Amino acid sequence: MFGCDDAVFVSLSRLNLKVKQGVKSRTQNSVVSHKSQALYYSLSLSNFVSSESELLVKMARNEEKAQSMLNRYITLKAEEKKKPKERRPFLASECRDLAEADKWRQQIMREIGRKVAEIQNEGLGEHRLRDLNDEINKLIREKSHWERRIVELGGPNYAKHSAKMTDLEGNIVDVPNPSGRGPGYRYFGAAKKLPGVRELFEKPPELRKRRTRYDIYKRIDASYYGYRDDEDGVLDRVEGPAEERRRVEAVDEWRRLEEVRREAKKAVKSGEVVSVVKEVLFEGMEEEVEEEERQKRAKLDKEEMERVGRREFVVHVPLPDDKEIERMVLEKKKIELLSKYVSEGLLEEQSEAKTMLNIQR
């Protein structure tokens, strides 16, 4: 086997030999013209270059083949030294080693992460997204089996710290979903936006509850009825002058009426009564008379209500019981029979005898 440096050395030595042979032939054949010699040398050089290039290509290809075969041989030997590739057990209960169970769980986690990253692409199509989502859910169920197996073998409980299911806005939702795909079925990535799936994550609109009269009255306080209008003092400042003016006017009017009433009384007592004074007097006393009449009517109404109440109370008398009713019916029947077969004179004598003997029956 020649190396690359050996091939170049051989090519250069052959080229030098050809040149020497050309010089020797030129000295022997001196009759050849200069033009013919140049053509001869050019043809010889071109033939040499082509032949040497073919040789170099053949040697390079053989070296590449040998190199590729060597690489394959080394790779094959390395694979032979490796242990055979292990497959994950179909059932988690078949695993008896805690480290192996943890390794298979980590493998499932990597597969889930790879598929979740792939399902984020919305351009995969609906069918591919649904298939990926089904595969992820299958791996999640398998992961739960391995987590339970790890707990059985004495390992940590990974299910306590598992991630929560979220909707499109990042809110935590309850699992299982109302999707009809069985308990615990989840949607990931672009699968949440598929037709028929987006509606599962949308919350129904909240119905506005009509307020009842009780709810309305619960919000009513003293401010609603105006009891706190004068707490800030604004009402006193606004209505104070008008209130003072009305008070002064009312006092002046009262004093005027009192003066007129006193003069009218004096005129009545002295006998000098003027019609105008009587009108003023009656006008002033009108309100007092109406108030007295109103009080009299209220007193009469109260007495009437008490009298009606006493009369109604008499109605509530104790009713006779069953034995008393039977006795009264029996007495009535006896009287009817005696009236049929006994004369009135005999009945009178019988009643007198009972009275004399103090018989109540």
C-alpha positions in Angstrom: 0.0 0.0 0.0 1.4 3.4 -1.0 0.8 6.4 1.0 0.0 9.8 -0.6 3.6 11.1 -0.3 5.0 7.9 -2.0 2.7 8.4 -4.9 3.8 12.0 -5.4 7.5 10.9 -5.3 7.0 8.2 -7.9 5.2 10.7 -10.2 8.0 13.2 -10.0 10.7 10.6 -10.7 8.8 9.4 -13.8 8.5 12.9 -15.0 12.3 13.5 -14.6 13.0 10.3 -16.5 10.8 11.3 -19.4 12.5 14.7 -19.6 15.9 13.1 -19.7 14.8 10.7 -22.5 13.5 13.7 -24.4 16.8 15.5 -24.2 18.7 12.4 -25.3 16.5 11.9 -28.3 16.8 15.6 -29.3 20.6 15.3 -29.4 20.5 12.2 -31.5 17.9 13.5 -34.0 19.2 16.9 -34.8 17.4 17.1 -38.1 14.0 17.6 -36.4 13.0 21.2 -36.5 12.4 23.4 -33.5 8.6 23.5 -34.2 8.4 19.7 -34.3 10.3 19.3 -31.1 7.9 21.7 -29.3 4.9 19.8 -30.5 6.5 16.5 -29.5 7.2 17.7 -26.0 3.7 19.1 -25.5 2.1 15.8 -26.6 4.4 13.8 -24.4 3.7 16.1 -21.4 -0.1 15.9 -21.8 0.0 12.1 -22.1 2.2 11.9 -19.0 -0.1 14.1 -16.9 -3.2 12.2 -17.9 -1.7 8.8 -17.1 -0.3 10.1 -13.7 -3.7 11.7 -12.8 -5.5 8.4 -13.4 -3.0 6.6 -11.2 -3.4 9.1 -8.4 -7.2 8.8 -8.6 -7.0 5.0 -8.4 -4.7 5.2 -5.4 -6.9 7.8 -3.6 -10.0 5.7 -4.1 -8.4 2.6 -2.8 -7.2 4.5 0.2 -10.7 5.9 0.8 -12.1 2.4 0.5 -9.6 1.0 2.9 -10.3 3.9 5.3 -14.1 3.4 5.2 -13.7 -0.3 5.7 -11.4 0.3 8.6 -14.0 2.7 10.1 -16.7 0.1 9.7 -14.6 -2.5 11.2 -13.8 -0.4 14.2 -17.5 0.6 14.6 -18.5 -3.0 14.4 -16.0 -4.1 17.0 -17.2 -1.3 19.3 -20.8 -2.4 18.9 -19.8 -6.0 19.7 -18.3 -4.9 22.9 -21.5 -3.1 24.0 -24.2 -4.8 25.8 -27.3 -5.6 23.9 -29.9 -2.8 23.8 -32.5 -3.3 26.6 -36.2 -2.9 26.0 -38.5 -1.4 28.5 -40.7 -4.1 30.2 -44.2 -4.1 29.0 -45.5 -4.3 32.6 -44.1 -2.3 35.4 -44.7 -5.1 37.8 -42.0 -7.2 36.0 -39.3 -4.9 37.2 -37.7 -5.9 40.5 -34.9 -3.3 40.8 -35.6 0.3 42.0 -32.7 1.7 39.9 -34.1 0.1 36.8 -37.6 1.3 37.5 -36.3 4.9 37.9 -34.3 4.5 34.7 -37.4 3.5 32.7 -39.4 6.3 34.2 -36.7 8.8 33.1 -36.8 7.3 29.6 -40.6 7.8 29.5 -40.2 11.4 30.7 -37.7 12.1 27.9 -40.2 10.6 25.3 -43.0 12.8 26.7 -40.8 15.9 26.6 -39.9 15.2 23.0 -43.5 14.6 21.9 -44.7 17.6 23.8 -42.2 19.8 22.0 -43.3 18.4 18.7 -47.0 18.9 19.4 -46.5 22.7 19.8 -46.3 23.0 16.0 -49.7 23.9 14.7 -48.8 23.1 11.1 -48.7 19.4 11.6 -52.3 18.9 10.8 -55.3 17.8 12.8 -54.8 14.0 12.5 -51.1 14.2 13.4 -51.8 16.4 16.4 -54.5 14.0 17.6 -52.2 11.0 17.2 -49.4 12.8 19.1 -51.8 13.7 21.9 -53.0 10.1 22.2 -49.3 8.9 22.4 -48.5 11.5 25.1 -51.5 10.4 27.2 -50.5 6.8 26.8 -47.0 7.6 28.0 -48.4 9.5 30.9 -50.5 6.5 32.0 -47.4 4.3 31.6 -45.4 6.8 33.7 -48.0 6.6 36.5 -47.7 2.8 36.5 -43.9 3.1 36.9 -44.3 5.7 39.7 -46.6 3.4 41.6 -44.0 0.6 41.1 -41.3 2.8 42.4 -43.3 3.5 45.5 -43.8 -0.3 45.9 -40.1 -0.9 45.7 -39.4 1.7 48.4 -38.6 4.7 46.2 -39.9 8.3 46.3 -43.5 9.2 45.5 -43.2 11.3 42.3 -47.0 11.6 42.0 -47.2 14.1 44.9 -45.2 16.7 43.0 -46.6 16.2 39.5 -47.5 19.3 37.4 -51.1 20.5 37.3 -53.3 20.6 34.1 -53.8 24.1 32.8 -56.0 25.7 30.2 -55.2 28.1 27.4 -54.9 31.1 29.8 -52.7 29.1 32.3 -55.4 28.5 34.8 -55.4 25.2 36.7 -58.3 22.9 35.7 -59.5 19.7 37.3 -58.6 16.3 35.9 -60.3 14.3 34.6 -61.6 16.5 31.8 -65.2 16.4 30.5 -64.0 15.3 27.1 -65.5 11.8 26.9 -62.0 10.3 26.4 -61.9 8.6 29.8 -60.6 9.8 33.1 -57.4 11.8 33.1 -57.2 12.5 29.4 -55.3 15.7 28.7 -54.6 18.0 25.8 -51.2 19.6 25.0 -49.9 22.4 22.9 -51.7 22.9 19.6 -54.2 20.1 20.4 -56.0 22.5 22.8 -57.0 24.6 19.8 -58.5 21.8 17.7 -62.2 21.9 16.8 -64.3 20.4 19.6 -61.5 20.8 22.2 -61.3 24.5 22.6 -64.9 24.5 23.9 -63.9 22.2 26.7 -61.5 24.8 28.2 -64.0 27.7 27.8 -65.9 28.6 30.9 -69.7 29.0 30.5 -70.9 32.6 30.9 -72.0 33.5 34.4 -75.7 34.2 34.6 -76.5 37.4 36.4 -78.6 36.5 39.4 -81.6 38.7 39.9 -81.6 40.5 43.2 -84.4 39.7 45.5 -86.2 42.3 47.7 -84.3 41.0 50.7 -81.0 41.6 49.0 -82.1 45.1 48.0 -83.1 46.0 51.6 -79.9 44.6 53.0 -78.0 47.4 51.2 -80.3 50.2 52.5 -79.0 52.0 55.6 -79.7 55.3 57.3 -78.2 57.3 54.5 -80.9 56.1 52.2 -83.6 57.8 54.4 -81.6 61.0 54.8 -80.6 60.6 58.4 -77.0 61.6 57.7 -77.6 64.6 55.5 -76.5 67.1 58.2 -73.4 65.2 59.4 -71.0 67.2 57.2 -72.6 70.6 58.2 -73.3 71.7 54.6 -77.0 71.5 55.1 -76.9 73.7 58.2 -74.9 76.4 56.3 -77.3 76.3 53.4 -80.6 76.2 55.2 -79.6 78.0 58.4 -80.5 81.5 57.3 -83.8 80.5 55.8 -84.7 78.5 58.9 -83.9 81.4 61.2 -86.0 83.7 59.0 -89.0 81.4 59.1 -88.7 81.0 62.8 -88.7 84.7 63.4 -91.8 85.1 61.1 -93.6 82.3 62.9 -92.9 83.9 66.3 -94.1 87.3 65.1 -97.3 85.8 63.7 -98.0 83.9 66.9 -97.5 87.0 69.0 -99.9 89.0 66.7 -102.6 86.3 67.0 -102.1 86.2 70.8 -102.6 89.9 71.0 -105.7 89.8 68.8 -107.1 86.9 70.9 -106.6 88.8 74.2 -108.3 91.9 72.8 -111.2 89.8 71.5 -111.6 88.1 74.9 -111.7 91.4 76.6 -114.3 92.7 74.2 -116.5 89.6 74.8 -116.3 90.0 78.5 -117.1 93.7 78.4 -120.0 93.1 75.9 -118.5 95.2 73.2 -118.3 92.5 70.6 -117.6 93.4 67.0 -118.2 91.0 64.2 -114.7 91.4 62.8 -113.3 90.6 66.2 -115.4 87.5 66.4 -114.2 86.3 63.0 -110.6 86.8 64.1 -111.3 85.0 67.4 -113.0 82.1 65.7 -110.2 82.0 63.1 -107.6 81.7 65.9 -109.6 79.0 67.8 -110.4 76.9 64.8 -107.3 74.8 65.0 -107.8 74.1 68.7 -111.4 73.0 68.2 -110.4 70.7 65.4 -107.8 69.2 67.6 -110.3 68.6 70.4 -112.7 67.0 68.0 -110.0 64.7 66.6 -109.1 63.6 70.1 -112.8 62.8 70.9 -113.1 60.8 67.7 -110.0 58.8 68.5 -111.3 58.1 72.1 -114.6 56.9 70.8 -112.9 54.7 68.2 -110.8 53.2 70.9 -113.8 52.5 73.2 -115.6 50.9 70.3 -112.7 48.7 69.5 -112.4 47.6 73.1 -116.1 46.8 73.3 -116.0 44.8 70.0 -112.9 43.0 71.3 -114.7 42.0 74.5 -117.7 40.8 72.5 -115.5 38.7 70.3 -113.8 37.2 73.3 -117.1 35.8 74.6 -117.3 33.6 71.5 -114.4 31.5 72.8 -116.4 29.3 75.2 -115.4 25.7 76.1 -117.1 23.2 73.8 -118.8 20.0 75.2 -117.0 16.8 74.9 -118.3 13.5 73.4 -119.8 12.2 76.6 -121.7 15.5 77.2 -123.1 15.4 73.6 -124.2 11.8 74.1 -125.9 12.6 77.3 -127.8 15.6 75.7 -128.9 13.4 72.8 -130.1 10.7 75.2 -132.1 13.2 77.2 -133.7 14.6 74.1 -134.7 11.1 73.0 -136.2 10.3 76.4 -138.3 13.5 76.2 -139.6 12.6 72.8 -140.6 9.1 73.9 -142.3 10.3 77.0 -144.2 12.9 75.0 -145.5 10.1 72.8 -146.7 7.7 75.5 -147.2 9.9 78.7 -149.7 12.7 79.2 -148.7 16.2 80.0 -150.2 16.1 83.5 -148.2 13.0 84.4 -145.0 14.8 83.1 -145.7 17.8 85.3 -146.3 15.5 88.4 -143.0 13.7 87.6 -141.1 17.0 87.4 -142.6 18.2 90.7 -141.6 15.0 92.4 -138.0 15.3 91.1 -137.9 18.8 92.3 -139.1 17.9 95.8 -136.6 15.0 96.0 -133.8 17.1 94.5 -133.2 14.7 91.6 -131.2 16.3 88.8 -132.0 13.7 86.2 
